[in-house]
């Protein structure tokens, strides 16, 4: 007896076999009948549908035998799958590969083997459809051809099982999605399918939905709008996204975000719609709008009056204050300044996110801008014992909104002054930066502080992000500053980045250069 060799494509072959998930499954009538039909056509007493696993051969069906599993080393099928066409052993006793095979010399004794490979679409042989006999013999050409055809039927059945299993899995996956997913025929506009979420939210059974169109569940969708969406998708737009409303079977409506995609499958054009219930998002937006209104009208206005009154007291408008009272007035003034800055940050961020902040882009002199920012922070730098230095070549110009860029640099310089050690320098620089997309100007703010903690770097530009920088000075701030910086710079067609290590932190703002 000789053990069968391992095919060169064994890894791919086993991958195909396991993908069908057929091993160790229960008997199935259709496979049993194929085995019986093969035996009948070939006039053989025995037939097997054998699948060759890593170390064994396993029978999906058998006729005339009670054989479910054997060692691969003792199998004829292990040799047969090495060939690419019909495999026949007229007399196993006269073949040195099988002459002393204990499996063939048992009861019943096997003398003849003929089989056709079960070959996948990738060309991998999973096993054999074979017939066996107790007497030496050969199959006729017609019998061989019939065996090959039946082997193709077995593979087709395995593939159908796999595709049905995949469809069931995909169906379960789609049904488990929280969003509504529906498929619409592009010609008739009728629903072809809806997942469990869509059926549950809309309140219509699937059979009823299949007789309906999107216009019946989307009260604000017009025929012209829908035709325009379809036209965009046919013209190559990957997906169309918009907000609308859906109407349930009971008549109530809810806000949704809809994403349409166009697919062509089997020559049929369909529209796939992913619908997300945005009721919670809309409620949050309303709460945010109400909050912004309160901040703007109920907090900012009285705070401005309080700040003005405190500053007047601090300046002696009500007469000279005792030293203790003056200290309290200064403390109140500082804290109202801080509160006003936080409120302004909140309002600015809301304007940016909602697209209501306007930007007047114009050519600006980089050196003049840095010097102006440095002068605005001279008093703060002096009280912190930190020097502000400016380094920029004359005549270097960039394109930006002057007020917004000043606000960006103000924020970066304020941060640098908070963390720069006493006796050090905060350096403001500008330099030309060449790029494929055109001339650029890089503005940078550098300090010698302790650096940005490693754990904080991934979220430094997120809203309300603040890190413990191990400084003795009061940091304050809203945690919105760098988020606002990033969004403002991006609105001016620029980018902001940074590098940091202990003793040196540099924030860089790169903006389009001006050739004028």
Buried (B, 14 or more C-beta within 10 A) or exposed (E): BEEBEEBEBBEBBBEBBEBBEBEEEEEBEEBBEBBBBBBEBBEBBBBBBBBBBEEBBBBBBBBBBEBEEBEBBBBBBBBBBBEEEBBBBBBBBEBEBBBEBEBBBEEEEBBBBBBBBBBBEEEBBBBBBBBBBEEEBEBEEEBBBBBBEBBBBBBEBBEEBBEEEEEEEEEEEBBEEEBBBBBBBBEEBEBBBBBBBBBEBBBBEEEEBBEBBBBBBBEEBEEEBBEEBBEBBEEEBEBBEEEBBBBEEEEEBEBBBBBBBBEEEEEEBBBBBBBBBBEEEBEEEEEEEEEBEEBBEEBBEEBEEBBEBBBEBBEEEEEEBEEEEBEBBBEBBBEBBBBBBBBBBBBBBBBBEEEEBEBEBEBBBBBBBBBBBBEBBEEBBEEBEBBBEBEBEEEBBBBBBBEBBBBBBBBBBBBBBBBBBEEBBBBBBBBBBEEEEEBBBBBBBBBBBBBBEEEBEEEBBEBEBBBEBEEEEEEBBBBBBBBBBBBBBEBBBBEBEBEBEEEEBBBBBBBBBBEE
